[in-house]
Amino acid sequence: MPLLPQQSAEIEQLLKEQIRRKLADYAPETNNMPFHTRLLGKDRMALFSFIQSINTSLGTSVFEQVAAVIAKPHFRRAVHQYKDFNTTISAEAQAVIQQMIDDLRTARSKPNKPKEIAKILSVAQKGTLKKVKRPRIDLFLEDRDGTEYYFDLKTAKPNIDEIVGFKRKMLEWVAIRGAIPPKPKIYTGLAIPYNPYEPEPYDRWTFQGMFDLTNEIKVADEFWNFLGGEKTYEQLLDVFEKVGLDLRPEIDQKFASFASKR
């Protein structure tokens, strides 16, 4: 199902507001880089700094907002920065998760997310319940069959220590949600909005051994098409391109003002 006109318009408006806010608030970096500036020009250095700022905004807020817009017609609920989440976890579930992490790190077991979820939920309401900090959920979806999806959006290329931390977080979300009856139908996983290796396949090998690559990670078109249906990813890229063309004169004008400054 293609993006609806109102969805495209909402995404365009969101992107334009973000870019224009950044342009209005932008001030050049105060770091003195005289060789780079003389070589490339102050306008290009300013634009480079601005692009870095936009990249951070995309990774920390824009993608999850866009994801919620796309998912809303297809799910019962779609919420970015979801806060209506439990804040307790059972001691038994924590012990099970630690054992899972230990077994995965030493290759005593292979990742299998459906089995991991079932095992955690079997003890999630047993034993002492401990208070924990409310998790930060980038994107929450509730399907029409009651299945709950909890996504953590990542754009950086993680190292092995970060991957272990991500895995623990995904398992803990299952335990925290499962501490409240009735037992939920739940999915927790990582969403990676674009493939930095394109046109080559996403380099998933760093996740092997810790993550169930089929059932726990969605990359680029896998993620966006899951939210909105076939060809959503290509249509979304077109929306981003259109906004970029619309705003190019404003961006060029802003950074041309730095060209004559030394």
ABEGO torsion letter per residue (X at the ends): XBBBAAAAAAAAAAAAAAAAAAAAABBBBABBBAAAAAAAEAAAAAAAAAAAAAAAAAAAAAAAAAAAAAAAAABABBBBGBABBBABBBAAAAAAAAAAAAAAAAGABBBBAAAAAAAAAAAAABEBBBBBBBBBBABBBBBAAGBBBBBBBBABBBBAAAAAAAAAAAAAAAAAAAABOBBBBBBBBBBBABBAAOABBBBAAAABGABBAAAABBBEAAAAAAAAEBGAAAAAAAAAAAAAAAAAAAAAAAAAAAAABX
